[in-house]
Amino acid sequence: MKDSWLKSGYVDEPVPTNIDIKKEIIRLKEEKDAIIMAHFYQKNEIQDIADFVGDSLALAQEAAKTDAKIIVLAGVHFMGETAKILSPDKLVLVPDLNAGCSLADSCPPDAFKSFVDKHPGHTVLTYVNTTAKIKALSDIVVTSTNAKNIVDSLPKDEKIIFGPDRNLGNYLNSISGRDMVLWDGACHVHEKFSVEKIVELKKEHPNALVLAHPECKKPLLLLADYVGSTAALLKYSINSEANEFIVATESGIIHQMQKESPDKAFIPAPPNDSTCACNDCEYMKLNSLEKLYNALKYEWPAIDVDEEIRIEAVKPINRMLDISKKAGL
């Protein structure tokens, strides 16, 4: 039976149909001293049952301070690794190990190391959406929330490598006046948004503001009324006097936007695929209540990070957290 779990990447056991799965998840969580942390891009029902919902920076901060014995990270694999790097003595579970990340996959460690070696004397900044091995090759890890502050904290003449997201890197160069050397990677979700379709949506909703994540391509960012991290987009939608928004990031965030501002309208920005009205990350959506229940019940699948890699990877994460704390982020 365990062999089938290993092959599937999650606990491949049917959940009893005669239980209230949400109540059982809460019971197991309390019984095992666990905390459920969910990313904004998770399914609505997972966000609603989580103890904490946030973006990558907030999840990292929460993982660093939690006293729980078990962390269930409802997100993607690299987020589970980050939690394990910061909490090596805790059991870190990800409901489905197949929940990867196209951006992290676009930056193989060996190729990135060669890239770094070709640019000696550069400070290596990497986006948090990377594997533990990439973090171990970095000087500072950043998120979309704190990237600008961290770049600004470095001397103006400092040579910088930024990876793996070229769109975020280009955006940071444009707003910071830097000329960072960029790794050529991207997120498949944020790459797929259609500028043409958003322009058409604007015609249908002339008062709607366009909110965009900096992982989007430059033409979309130029069209946007506001560019920011997932958490920043949420905050902006709450504080804005506007009543309509076209949201150009993974559609999971709209659940929190709607909860915080029930009288406002949130329209998911469409991708190039004409058959879709919204843009979802299929990796994020692999997690489910059933997999979360089984992960807690069987305490598997667990994230493991080689200790030598973890020791190196924790350094740039801690540096990020220190700078973020000083900047009040």
N, C-alpha and C positions, 0 to 999 in steps of 0.2 A: 504493500500500500504506500509506504514512504517513497518507493521508487517512482510511483506515478506522480506523487507530489513534486519530486525533484524535476521530473520531466515537464510538468505543467508550470512550475514556477510559483504555485500557490497551493494551499491545502485543498485538494480535489475531493472534498467530502460533501455530500448533500446536507443542507441545513434542514432540520425537522420543520415540517410545515405547520405543526401545531403550537409553535411558540411565537411570542411577540419578540421579534428579532431585536428591536431597538431596546426593549427592556432588558433582554438577555445580554446585549453588549454592555449596557450600563452596569448590570450585575457583575459580569466578568471583569470589567474595568475596576470596579471597587474591590472585588475579591482579590485581584492580583496586583493592586496598587499600580495601575497603569494610567497613562495620560494619552488621549487621542489628539493628535495635532494634524490639522488638515490644511492643505493649500487652497487658495481662493479658486483654483481651477477644478477642484473636485466636484463630483455630483452633488446636487442640492441636499440630498438626504444625508450624505456624509458630513457636509458642512454643518448641518443642523444638529448632528449628534456629537460633534467634536467638542473637546474642552477648550480648544484654541484654534482659531482660523486666522491665517495670515499669509504674507508673501515670504519670499526666501529669507530676507533679513530677519523678520519677526520670528520665523520658525527656528532659525539658528540661535537667536537670542533666547527663545523659550527653552530650547534643548539645553543650552548652557546653564540654565538656572533651575530646571525642574528637579524636584526631590523624588519623583516617581521612580519605581524600580524598573518599569517597562515603558518604553516610548513606542506608541504605534504611530508611524508616520504615514498618513494617507496623502501620498504625493507620488513622486517618482524616485527612482533608485538613488540618484545623487543626493537627494534631500535626506534619505535614510543614512547614507554615508556621512553626510555632514553632521547629523545628530550623533552618530557613533563616534566620529572623530572627537567631538566635544564631550561625549559621555561614554568613555570606553568601558566603564564598569556596569553600564545599564544594558538591558536587553532591548535592542531596537528592531522593531518589526515593520515590514512593508507588506501590505496585504497581497500584492502580486509583484513578484520580482521581474516580470515582463514589462513593468511600467518604467520604461527607459526615457531617454530624452534625445531628440534628433540633434539638438545643439551640442550636447555633451559628446554624442557619437561623431560629430564632425571634427573632433579634435583628438586624434589618437596620440597617446603619450609619447611614443617613439618619434613620431613626426614632429610633435610640438617641441620636444627636447632638441631636435636637430635645428628647428627654427630659432629657438632661443640661442643655441650655440653659434649660429650665424650672425647674431647681433650682440656681441659681447658689450658689457658696460651698460646694459639696459636694465631698468627695474621692471620686473615682470608682474603685471596686473592681470588677473584672470577673473572672469565673471563666475559667480557661484554655480552656474549651470554647467559644471564640469565634474569629472570623476575625481576620486581621492588622489589618484596618481598625478593628475594635472595640478591639483592644489599643492601637492608636494613639490612641484617644480616652480611654484610661484613665490613672489615676495609679499604680495598683498592680494587677498580675495576681495571682490566688490560685488554689490548687488545693484540693481537698477535704482534702488532707493538712495544708496550712499555713494554711487560711483563718482558723481560730480564733486562732492565734498572731498573724497579721497584723492582724486586727481588734483584738485586745487590745493591740497595739503602738501603736495610735493613741490620742490623747487622748480621754478619756471624753466630752467635749463636742463632739467633731468630728462634723460632719454628713457622712453617708456615703450615696452611691448604690451599690447592689449589683445586678449583673446578670450573666448573664441568668436564672439559675435561681432561681425564686421559692421552691422547696422548700428548697434549700440556704440561701437568704437568710433564710427564716423560721426555719429551724433555728439558724442563727447568731445571729439576734436573740434566740431563746429561751435560748441558753446563754451569751450574752455580756451580756445586759441592754441591748443597743443597740436603736435604732429606725431602722434603715437604710431608706432609700427603695428599694423593690424593682422591678426590671423584671419584667414578667410573661412569663417564658419557662419552658420545662421540657424535660426529656429524655423522649422517648416511651417508652423502655424502662422507666425507673424510675417513670413515671406509671401503667404498666399492671399493676403487681403487685396481686393481689387479697388484701385483708385477710381476707375471709371464708374463702378457700381456705387461707390460712396458718393461721388458727385451726383449721380442720379437720385440717391436717397436724400441728399441735401435739397434737391429741387422739390421733392415730395414733402420734405420737412424743413422748410427754410429757416426756422428758428432753432433747429437742433444744433448743439455744439458737438464737434468731433473730438473725442478723447482717444489718444493713441499711445501705445507703449513704445518706448524707444528701440525695441527690437524690430520695429516695422521699417520698411524701406523709406529712403529719403523723400520721394515724392509724396508719400502719405503723411509723413511728419510735417512737411511744408503746408499741407492742406489742413492739418489739425489745429483746433483752437487751443488745445492743451496737450502737452506731452509729459508723461510721467510714469513711474512704476505702478504696478497694480494697486498698491496701497494708496499711492498719491492720486490715482484716478478715482478711487473710491472716495477719498476725502474731498476732492474737488467737486464731485457730483453732489455730495452732501451740502457743501457750503455755497455752491453756485445758486444764483437766482433763476437760472434757466430751468425749464421744465421738460426739455427733451434732449436726449444725448444719443449720438451714434458712437458705439463703443468698439474701438479697434484693438482688441486684445482677446485672449481666450474667453469664450462666452460664460464660463463659470462665475466670473466676477459679478455678472449681472444679478445673480441671486442676492448677493450682499448689498448691492446698490439698491435693489428693489425693496429689500427689507428695511434699509435705512431711510429710503425716500419713497414710500409707497404711492405718493401722489404724482411722482414723476415718471416719464416714459423713457425706457432704455431700449435702443434698437441695436442688435448685434450687427457689426459691419460684416458684409458678405465676402467670401473668398472668390477667387477666380472661377472656381467650379460652379457652373450655373445651376447645378441641382441642389446646392446647399444655401440655406438662408443665414447660417451662422458658421463660425469657425471654431471647431473643437479640437483639442489635443487628444488623440485616441489613446495615448499612453496614460494621461491623467485619468481618463474615463475607464481604464481597465479595473480600477478599484471599485468595489461594491460593498454593500452592507454585509452580504453573505461572506465575502472573502475577509472582511474585517472581523466578523464574528468568529470565523474559523482560525484566523491568525491569533486572536486572543485566547481562544479555547485550547489550541494546540501549541501556542507560543512558537509559531513558525509561519512564514519564512523569516529568518533573522539575518540582519546585515552584519557582515564581518569585514573588518579592514585590517590588513597586515600592519603589525605594530610599528615596523620601521617606517612605513608610508604614513601611518597615522601621526607619528611624532613630527614628521616634516610638514604634514598637511595642516596640523593644528596651528602652527606658527603664523601663516598668513591669515588664517581665519581670526585668530586672536588679535592680530594687528588691525584687521578690519573692525572688529568689535570695539577695540580701544578707541580708534579714530571716530567711529560712529557715536560712541558714548560722549566723547569730548565735544562732538558737533551737535549733540542733543537729538540724535536720530533714533 
